[in-house]
Amino acid sequence: MSHQVQARKVFDIELAALRAVRAHLDAAFDTAVELIVDCLRRRGKIIVVGIGKSGNIGQKIAATLTSTGSTGVLLNSVDALHGDLGIVNDGDVVLALSYSGETEELLNLFQALKRFAVKMIAFTGAQKSSLARLSDVVINVRVPKEACPFNLAPTASTTAMLVMGDALAMAVLSARGFNKHDFARYHPSGAIGRALLLRVGDIMRAGERNAVAEQTLTVREALLVMTRARSGSVSVVNARGKLIGVFTDGDFRRHMAAGDEVLSQPLSKVMTRKPVCVRNDALAVEALKIFDERNIDDLIVLNARHEPIGLVDSQDLPKLKLM
């Protein structure tokens, strides 16, 4: 028995819910973004509150805000009334999630928050609810119906809150000029963070592991240089040490297979000119992009003087956890 029909119904209902909530967007959303940006500019934070499933969604929204540079914390609405209100400071912004807008614990918390100079934003499906009346900004997340066949279990409504939270976080991110380098600062241990923080110079093979030979050397001599460096290629330079080409073990095999007398040839005769290369101060993620686009094994690293100072070997990337 296939349950895909039911699954597709849920997708259809929740997609329709998102379209409806998208249509609700108005100036209130702009005001909410501006309140949060102003709060963060003054070193404040966004305190997210909710009960039950809304609280679970609030946890994700707070985490998304924090991971994108906007300090967000989840405050348990019940614990808040027993001491945890100490986390609230004047100037903070409170983001409350309640679809009905009549959640008793949340309303009690809002009454207590009146003692603080905070702005209150509500995500609710009831524009005339008690929560809406107590809030400075009300964002409408009303959906046509839940995906639950009894229209009871929070499904489409929680999806709507989650996506509205993502929309708010991304709008704040954009308004604050948050970029990928800022993102990397908050994700230093992940693959994304490593790729965005590391420079090519941090991951390249250098010194004795970087095979470099002048164009006048023979292929036989160049192979010895490659062997000592345990490299599959050698960067070919002119008399001034500037990169002019590359010779790889693949090039050597192709010449040998063709019956060429290549060992005594100077590198200048057999090298590949204008090889793919990258600057040492480029981000590691740029090197990854070159490997993906050019289908190469080795990437020559240059300094500002166009001298080959290193090599990135594609075999090193998995060990560096960049792939």
C-alpha positions in Angstrom: 0.0 0.0 0.0 1.4 3.4 -1.0 1.0 6.3 1.3 2.3 8.8 -1.3 -1.2 10.2 -2.0 -1.5 11.3 1.6 2.0 12.7 1.5 1.3 14.7 -1.6 -1.8 16.2 0.0 0.3 17.4 2.9 2.8 19.0 0.5 -0.1 20.7 -1.4 -1.7 22.0 1.8 1.6 23.4 3.2 2.6 24.9 -0.2 -0.8 26.6 -0.3 -0.2 27.8 3.2 3.1 29.4 2.3 1.6 31.1 -0.7 -1.1 32.5 1.5 1.4 33.8 4.1 3.6 35.3 1.4 0.6 37.3 0.3 0.1 38.6 3.8 3.5 40.4 3.8 3.1 44.1 4.3 4.8 47.1 6.0 4.7 45.3 9.3 7.5 43.0 8.1 9.6 46.1 7.2 9.0 47.6 10.6 10.0 44.3 12.3 13.3 44.2 10.3 14.1 47.8 11.2 13.4 47.3 14.9 15.7 44.3 15.0 18.5 46.0 13.0 18.3 49.0 15.3 18.3 46.7 18.4 21.4 44.9 17.2 23.2 48.1 16.3 22.8 49.1 20.0 24.1 45.7 21.1 20.7 44.3 22.0 19.4 40.9 21.3 16.3 39.1 20.0 14.5 37.1 22.6 12.2 34.5 21.0 9.3 33.0 23.0 6.7 30.4 22.3 4.9 27.5 23.9 4.7 23.9 22.6 5.2 23.4 18.8 5.6 27.2 18.5 8.4 27.1 21.0 10.1 24.4 18.9 9.9 26.6 15.9 11.1 29.5 18.0 14.2 27.5 18.9 15.1 27.1 15.2 14.5 30.8 14.5 16.7 31.8 17.4 19.4 29.5 16.1 19.2 30.8 12.6 19.4 34.4 13.8 22.4 33.6 16.0 24.3 31.7 13.3 23.9 34.6 10.9 25.3 37.2 13.3 22.1 38.4 15.0 22.1 37.5 18.7 18.9 35.4 19.3 18.0 33.5 22.4 15.1 31.3 23.2 13.3 32.1 26.5 11.0 29.5 28.1 7.8 31.4 28.8 7.1 29.5 32.0 10.7 29.7 33.4 10.8 33.4 32.5 8.2 34.1 35.3 10.4 32.2 37.8 13.7 34.1 37.4 14.7 33.7 33.8 13.5 37.2 33.0 17.0 38.2 34.1 18.1 37.6 30.5 16.0 40.5 29.3 17.5 44.0 29.0 16.1 47.3 28.1 16.5 47.8 24.3 16.0 44.1 23.4 13.3 42.9 20.9 10.9 40.1 21.9 9.6 37.9 19.1 6.6 35.9 20.2 5.1 33.0 18.4 1.5 32.0 19.0 -0.9 31.0 16.2 -4.0 31.6 18.3 -2.6 34.6 20.0 -4.3 33.6 23.2 -1.7 31.3 24.8 -2.1 32.0 28.5 1.6 31.5 29.5 2.7 33.8 26.7 0.2 36.5 27.7 1.3 36.4 31.3 4.9 36.8 30.1 3.9 39.8 28.0 2.4 41.5 31.0 5.6 41.0 32.9 7.7 42.3 30.0 5.9 45.7 30.2 8.3 46.5 33.0 11.1 46.6 30.4 11.8 49.0 27.6 11.5 46.3 24.9 9.8 46.2 21.5 7.4 43.2 20.9 6.9 41.5 17.6 4.3 38.8 17.2 3.9 36.0 14.7 0.2 35.1 14.9 -2.7 33.9 12.8 -5.2 36.0 14.8 -4.8 39.7 14.1 -7.4 40.7 16.7 -6.0 38.4 19.5 -4.8 39.5 22.9 -1.2 38.9 21.8 -1.7 41.1 18.8 -3.1 43.9 20.9 -0.1 43.7 23.3 2.5 43.8 20.5 4.2 46.7 18.7 4.3 44.8 15.4 2.1 42.0 14.3 3.1 39.7 11.4 0.3 37.7 9.9 1.0 34.0 9.5 -2.6 32.9 9.1 -3.0 29.8 6.9 -6.1 28.4 5.1 -6.0 25.1 7.0 -3.7 22.7 8.7 -2.4 19.6 7.0 -3.9 17.5 9.8 -7.1 15.8 8.5 -8.9 17.0 11.7 -7.4 20.6 11.2 -6.0 20.3 14.7 -2.3 19.3 14.8 -0.1 22.3 14.1 1.4 21.5 10.7 0.9 24.1 8.0 0.8 26.9 10.7 4.2 25.9 12.2 5.6 25.6 8.7 4.4 29.1 8.0 6.0 30.4 11.2 9.3 28.7 10.4 9.5 30.1 6.9 8.5 33.6 8.1 11.3 33.3 10.7 13.7 32.4 7.9 12.5 35.3 5.9 13.0 37.7 8.8 16.5 36.4 9.6 17.5 36.7 5.9 16.1 40.2 5.6 18.0 41.2 8.7 21.1 39.6 7.4 20.8 41.6 4.2 20.0 44.8 5.9 23.1 44.5 8.1 25.4 43.7 5.2 26.3 40.3 6.7 28.5 38.5 4.1 30.1 35.0 3.6 33.2 36.0 5.5 31.1 37.0 8.5 29.3 33.7 8.2 32.7 31.8 8.3 33.6 33.5 11.6 30.6 31.9 13.2 31.2 28.5 11.6 34.9 27.9 11.9 34.7 24.1 12.4 32.4 23.2 9.5 33.4 22.6 5.9 31.8 25.9 4.9 33.8 27.8 7.5 37.1 26.1 6.5 36.5 26.8 2.9 35.7 30.5 3.6 38.4 31.2 6.2 41.3 29.3 4.7 43.5 30.8 2.0 45.1 28.9 -0.8 48.5 29.6 0.9 47.2 27.7 4.0 46.6 24.5 2.1 49.2 24.4 -0.6 52.3 22.2 -0.8 55.3 24.4 -0.6 59.1 24.2 -0.3 60.5 20.7 -1.1 57.0 19.5 -2.0 56.6 22.1 -4.7 58.3 20.9 -7.9 59.7 23.8 -10.0 62.1 23.6 -12.9 63.6 26.0 -15.4 62.5 25.6 -19.0 66.0 24.6 -20.1 66.0 21.4 -18.0 65.4 18.2 -19.9 62.4 16.0 -19.3 64.6 13.4 -17.6 65.9 16.1 -15.2 62.4 17.4 -14.6 61.1 13.9 -13.7 63.8 13.7 -11.0 62.5 17.0 -9.6 59.0 15.7 -9.6 60.1 12.5 -7.9 61.9 14.3 -5.1 58.8 16.4 -4.5 56.5 13.4 -4.8 54.4 15.5 -7.2 52.6 14.6 -10.4 53.6 17.8 -12.1 56.3 20.4 -12.3 55.9 24.2 -12.7 58.1 25.4 -15.5 59.7 28.9 -15.1 61.9 31.2 -17.2 65.3 32.5 -16.1 63.6 35.1 -14.0 61.6 32.5 -12.1 58.3 33.5 -13.6 55.8 30.7 -14.5 55.5 30.0 -18.2 54.1 26.4 -18.2 53.5 23.1 -16.6 54.6 19.5 -17.3 52.8 16.6 -15.8 53.3 12.9 -15.5 50.2 12.5 -17.8 52.0 14.6 -20.5 55.0 12.3 -20.1 52.9 9.1 -20.5 51.2 10.5 -23.6 54.6 11.3 -25.3 55.9 7.9 -24.5 52.8 6.2 -25.8 53.2 8.1 -29.0 56.8 6.8 -29.3 58.4 10.3 -28.9 62.0 10.6 -27.9 61.1 12.9 -25.1 63.5 12.3 -22.2 66.3 14.5 -23.8 63.9 17.3 -24.8 64.0 20.6 -22.9 60.8 21.4 -21.0 60.2 24.4 -23.2 59.4 22.1 -26.1 57.0 19.8 -24.3 55.3 21.9 -21.6 51.8 23.1 -21.6 51.7 26.9 -21.8 49.3 29.1 -19.8 48.5 26.5 -17.1 45.7 26.9 -14.7 46.8 28.7 -11.6 45.6 30.7 -8.6 47.0 33.3 -6.3 48.2 32.3 -2.8 45.9 34.9 -1.1 42.8 33.6 -2.8 40.2 31.8 -0.7 40.4 28.0 -0.6 36.8 27.9 -1.8 38.0 29.6 -5.1 40.5 26.8 -5.5 37.7 24.3 -5.0 35.7 26.0 -7.7 38.6 25.8 -10.2 39.0 22.1 -9.5 35.3 21.5 -10.2 35.3 23.6 -13.4 38.6 22.6 -15.0 38.8 18.9 -14.0 42.5 19.1 -13.1 44.6 17.2 -10.6 47.1 19.9 -9.6 46.6 23.7 -9.2 49.7 25.9 -9.3 49.9 28.6 -6.7 51.5 32.0 -7.6 52.5 35.0 -5.6 52.1 38.6 -6.6 55.3 38.4 -8.8 53.9 35.5 -10.8 56.3 33.0 -9.2 55.1 29.5 -8.5 55.4 29.2 -4.7 53.2 26.2 -4.2 50.8 23.6 -5.5 47.4 22.4 -4.4 47.0 18.7 -5.1 43.4 17.5 -5.5 44.2 14.4 -3.4 44.9 16.7 -0.4 41.4 18.2 -0.4 39.5 15.3 1.3 42.1 15.2 4.1 41.6 18.9 4.6 37.8 18.3 4.8 37.2 20.8 2.0 35.4 18.3 -0.2 
